[in-house]
């Protein structure tokens, strides 16, 4: 008997959003295959705006962190949390960074060694072009710098037990309000603001884009409270309306860019509605969407490398040269999905989990271990 096409699973809606976020980023980086698209303005705009997936990732990350650590707070829990997050991210990120350095022009020697070291240890490269700050050796790695910063803030707040949420809110207030004001700069929501300190690390730490993690934490806190969710039909209606607004925003380039001054502004109500919909109904989710969410991290890390190799080798095959851009893009994305699935199986489920087991040096021992594993 064939498995059902849909499943009821904890946080299925959030997992589906994670897959959609990854696919949006992939679409934005694969648009080059379609050519200039001058006669398809709205399609071009929509594809270029796929980077909105990054903002959605940040909100999801904040949500998952509070969900997976609800009730934790001991020093051992904090250490376990940091070990789990590091082992979840670093092996796959290091592997794909090294792959990229080996295949790009010039190989590993093709870039400054200090930039490579900074990249693999989640440090920004320069103060130019906020909120990217020089990107990373593996281009998409700039977002992981913010992830690690958030994990450190979150872990520190866990040490304060029941006061953890006040401490986390206080940390955001210090970084985004007090520190800029102490340096003569008004607090802002625009992540593209000019550098304040002349230090990439300090400027990144105080960049307003980190508010998206904080927003995810707030939504997660509301989700976990015992108060009943609004009727699922209301949440579904809000999701539908806001989704239409988001699609219009992407296709028209209205408020184009990261943060709450642009894409975050419309993603926020969509994310709230999705979380409340999940809480009220716990809907059945298509298996392919759940699978897409499962491979989303590896897909995010590897897709640009796959596209780079496809673009390099495809012109050698006459059959591929004759294909329409849309068909060629579908082939590229399919290859990227296969590679991401293999990466998830090998790097995330084997290497990362073995590294985590070695680092923890013991078997399952607490509710935190089980919840972090189930909410990955």
ChimeraX attribute file (.defattr): number of C-alpha atoms within 10 A of each C-alpha:
attribute: neighborCount
match mode: 1-to-1
recipient: residues
	/A:1	3
	/A:2	4
	/A:3	7
	/A:4	8
	/A:5	10
	/A:6	14
	/A:7	15
	/A:8	14
	/A:9	13
	/A:10	14
	/A:11	20
	/A:12	22
	/A:13	25
	/A:14	20
	/A:15	24
	/A:16	21
	/A:17	23
	/A:18	28
	/A:19	25
	/A:20	20
	/A:21	25
	/A:22	27
	/A:23	23
	/A:24	22
	/A:25	23
	/A:26	24
	/A:27	20
	/A:28	19
	/A:29	18
	/A:30	22
	/A:31	20
	/A:32	17
	/A:33	17
	/A:34	14
	/A:35	10
	/A:36	11
	/A:37	13
	/A:38	9
	/A:39	8
	/A:40	9
	/A:41	12
	/A:42	16
	/A:43	16
	/A:44	22
	/A:45	19
	/A:46	22
	/A:47	20
	/A:48	22
	/A:49	25
	/A:50	21
	/A:51	24
	/A:52	24
	/A:53	25
	/A:54	22
	/A:55	24
	/A:56	25
	/A:57	24
	/A:58	26
	/A:59	27
	/A:60	25
	/A:61	24
	/A:62	26
	/A:63	25
	/A:64	24
	/A:65	23
	/A:66	22
	/A:67	20
	/A:68	21
	/A:69	22
	/A:70	17
	/A:71	14
	/A:72	19
	/A:73	21
	/A:74	13
	/A:75	15
	/A:76	10
	/A:77	20
	/A:78	21
	/A:79	12
	/A:80	19
	/A:81	25
	/A:82	16
	/A:83	16
	/A:84	22
	/A:85	18
	/A:86	16
	/A:87	20
	/A:88	22
	/A:89	18
	/A:90	18
	/A:91	18
	/A:92	22
	/A:93	23
	/A:94	16
	/A:95	15
	/A:96	19
	/A:97	24
	/A:98	17
	/A:99	16
	/A:100	21
	/A:101	18
	/A:102	14
	/A:103	13
	/A:104	13
	/A:105	11
	/A:106	10
	/A:107	13
	/A:108	18
	/A:109	11
	/A:110	11
	/A:111	13
	/A:112	10
	/A:113	12
	/A:114	9
	/A:115	18
	/A:116	21
	/A:117	14
	/A:118	15
	/A:119	25
	/A:120	21
	/A:121	15
	/A:122	20
	/A:123	24
	/A:124	28
	/A:125	22
	/A:126	19
	/A:127	21
	/A:128	15
	/A:129	13
	/A:130	20
	/A:131	26
	/A:132	23
	/A:133	21
	/A:134	18
	/A:135	22
	/A:136	25
	/A:137	23
	/A:138	22
	/A:139	16
	/A:140	20
	/A:141	22
	/A:142	21
	/A:143	19
	/A:144	21
	/A:145	24
	/A:146	23
	/A:147	21
	/A:148	18
	/A:149	17
	/A:150	23
	/A:151	19
	/A:152	15
	/A:153	15
	/A:154	25
	/A:155	23
	/A:156	17
	/A:157	22
	/A:158	25
	/A:159	18
	/A:160	16
	/A:161	14
	/A:162	13
	/A:163	12
	/A:164	17
	/A:165	18
	/A:166	12
	/A:167	19
	/A:168	21
	/A:169	14
	/A:170	13
	/A:171	17
	/A:172	20
	/A:173	15
	/A:174	14
	/A:175	19
	/A:176	22
	/A:177	17
	/A:178	17
	/A:179	17
	/A:180	19
	/A:181	13
	/A:182	9
	/A:183	10
	/A:184	10
	/A:185	12
	/A:186	12
	/A:187	17
	/A:188	14
	/A:189	16
	/A:190	18
	/A:191	22
	/A:192	18
	/A:193	14
	/A:194	15
	/A:195	19
	/A:196	18
	/A:197	14
	/A:198	12
	/A:199	15
	/A:200	21
	/A:201	18
	/A:202	16
	/A:203	23
	/A:204	26
	/A:205	18
	/A:206	24
	/A:207	27
	/A:208	25
	/A:209	25
	/A:210	26
	/A:211	23
	/A:212	24
	/A:213	25
	/A:214	21
	/A:215	21
	/A:216	25
	/A:217	25
	/A:218	18
	/A:219	23
	/A:220	25
	/A:221	16
	/A:222	16
	/A:223	22
	/A:224	12
	/A:225	9
	/A:226	7
	/A:227	8
	/A:228	10
	/A:229	17
	/A:230	13
	/A:231	13
	/A:232	19
	/A:233	12
	/A:234	13
	/A:235	23
	/A:236	18
	/A:237	13
	/A:238	18
	/A:239	21
	/A:240	15
	/A:241	12
	/A:242	19
	/A:243	17
	/A:244	12
	/A:245	15
	/A:246	20
	/A:247	13
	/A:248	14
	/A:249	19
	/A:250	25
	/A:251	19
	/A:252	17
	/A:253	18
	/A:254	13
	/A:255	16
	/A:256	18
	/A:257	19
	/A:258	24
	/A:259	25
	/A:260	21
	/A:261	18
	/A:262	19
	/A:263	25
	/A:264	25
	/A:265	14
	/A:266	17
	/A:267	23
	/A:268	20
	/A:269	15
	/A:270	22
	/A:271	24
	/A:272	21
	/A:273	23
	/A:274	21
	/A:275	25
	/A:276	25
	/A:277	25
	/A:278	22
	/A:279	21
	/A:280	17
	/A:281	15
	/A:282	18
	/A:283	18
	/A:284	14
	/A:285	18
	/A:286	16
	/A:287	17
	/A:288	13
	/A:289	18
	/A:290	24
	/A:291	14
	/A:292	23
	/A:293	24
	/A:294	19
	/A:295	23
	/A:296	26
	/A:297	22
	/A:298	25
	/A:299	28
	/A:300	22
	/A:301	24
	/A:302	26
	/A:303	26
	/A:304	20
	/A:305	19
	/A:306	20
	/A:307	21
	/A:308	15
	/A:309	14
	/A:310	17
	/A:311	15
	/A:312	10
	/A:313	11
	/A:314	14
	/A:315	12
	/A:316	10
	/A:317	9
	/A:318	9
	/A:319	9
	/A:320	15
	/A:321	12
	/A:322	10
	/A:323	11
	/A:324	11
	/A:325	16
	/A:326	13
	/A:327	13
	/A:328	20
	/A:329	20
	/A:330	13
	/A:331	14
	/A:332	21
	/A:333	20
	/A:334	12
	/A:335	16
	/A:336	23
	/A:337	21
	/A:338	13
	/A:339	18
	/A:340	25
	/A:341	20
	/A:342	16
	/A:343	22
	/A:344	21
	/A:345	15
	/A:346	14
	/A:347	23
	/A:348	23
	/A:349	13
	/A:350	13
	/A:351	17
	/A:352	23
	/A:353	18
	/A:354	14
	/A:355	18
	/A:356	19
	/A:357	16
	/A:358	11
	/A:359	13
	/A:360	14
	/A:361	8
	/A:362	9
	/A:363	9
	/A:364	10
	/A:365	8
	/A:366	10
	/A:367	15
	/A:368	21
	/A:369	17
	/A:370	13
	/A:371	15
	/A:372	20
	/A:373	13
	/A:374	11
	/A:375	15
	/A:376	15
